[in-house]
């Protein structure tokens, strides 16, 4: 997998687990006891100007898009369409991951990372929902910087 090769090239340590496809946070919770880390919810969002965001937060947290929009000084945030997900990140619904920015060659996506994930191992898909990768939050930042994408640490 390209993602794993990049993680290796960046000297990022990770664990990987193969499993049945998961499409929801509830399904992902069933595999969490098999790999160390905090489960993440990854939301592909857009504003009215078609700026795109991946909001990464702990799976048990409720995503308040109105609050997030206010924090970002935007009038409104909504979910991007499955078509936008396919065109921009080359993903299907249920596979959204912060690692997918590697597919965003035009740097259209900004990552929004919940500060509560800091100093943790986090669980994310490596662009397929049949595998889960566990890596340190700071290593995710290293990956993001490698891709030249913008990111925001969100403090609610």
N, C-alpha and C positions, 0 to 999 in steps of 0.2 A: 504494500500500500504506500502511495506517495506520502501520506501524512506521517506514517511511521518512519519512513526514510528521512524525512525532514527533522523529526524529533531526534532521531539518531545523529544526524549531521550536526544538530545544535547541542549535542551532549545532554539532552533532556532525558532524565530517567522516568520510566513509566511502567505500569503494569497493564496488561491487556487481557480481557476476558471475552470469549466468543459465546454467543447465546442466541436464543430465538429472537426474531425481530420484536422490538418494543416500539409502541406508537404513542404511549401516554406516560405521564409521571407515575401513575398507579402501576402500570406494567413494569416500569423500570425499578420500582421499589422491591420487586420480587428478586432481583439479581444483586441488590446492594450488599447483602450479607456474604456474597461470594468474592468481593473485591473491596479493598480499603478506599474510603473517600466519602465526600459529601455529594449526594445526588444533586444535580442541577436541573433547573427548568430553563430552557432556551427559547426565547420568543423572537420571531422575526417580525419586526415592526417597520412602519413607515410614517412619515409626517405628510402633510398636505402638499409639500413641495417635492415629494418623491425622494426624500432622503431616507436611507434605510439604516436600521439598527438591529443588532442582536442583543437582547437584554438577557443577561445571565444572572440568575439568582438561585438561592437555595430552594430545592424542590418544595419544601413545606411553606414557603412564604407566598403570600398573595401578591400578585402583580397589580399595583394600582397605576394604571396607565395615565390617569388624569394627574396624579401626583408627580409621576415621572415626567410628563410633558411640562408641568410647571417648573420642575427642577431644571429641565433643559431649555426653558424659556421658549417653548413651542405652544402653539394654540391647541394642537390635538395630535394624538398618536393613535394609530389603529394597526390591526394585523395586516401584513402584506398578503397578497394572494398566493395560492399554490403556483400559479403561472410565474409570478415574480420570483418566487423561491427557486423555481426551476431555471429561469433565465439568468438570474444574478449569481446564485450559489450552486447551481447544478444539483439540487437536492429535491427529494420528495418530502411531503409532509411526514412528520415523525422522525426526521433525521437531522433537524436543525442542531447545530453545534457551533461553538466559537471557532473550532478548527476549520470550518468550511470557508473562512475568509481566504484561504489559499486559492479557492476557485473564483474569487472576486478580483479579476485582473484589472478592473477599472477603479478599484478602491471606493466603491459606492457605499460600503457598509462601515458604520462605526459601531464598536462594541461598547456596551454599557455593562459594567461588572459591579455587582453588589459588593460593597466593602466587607460585608460579613463573611465572604468567601476567602478573604485574605488570610494568609498563614494556615491554610488548609490544603489537604489533598482533595481534588475535585474529580468528579466522574463526568466524562463527556464522550460522545460518540466520535469516532475517527471518520466521519462522513458516511457512515453506514450504521443503521440501527440494529445490526446483528453483532456489534462489538462495542465494548465499553473500555475506555482508557482512563486510568487513574494517574494523575500528575499533580505536581505542586502548583498552587496558584501563581507563584512567581515564575514558574516555567511557562505557564500560559501567557504571561506578560512578555516573556522572552520570545515566544512564538509570534505573538501579535506584532511586536516590534520588528521581527524578521520580515514579516509580510508588508511592512510600512503602512499598516492600518492605524487609524485613530482609535483611542479608547478613552473611556471616562469611568472613573471610580465613583459609583453612585452611593451617596450617603443619605438614607431616608430618615 
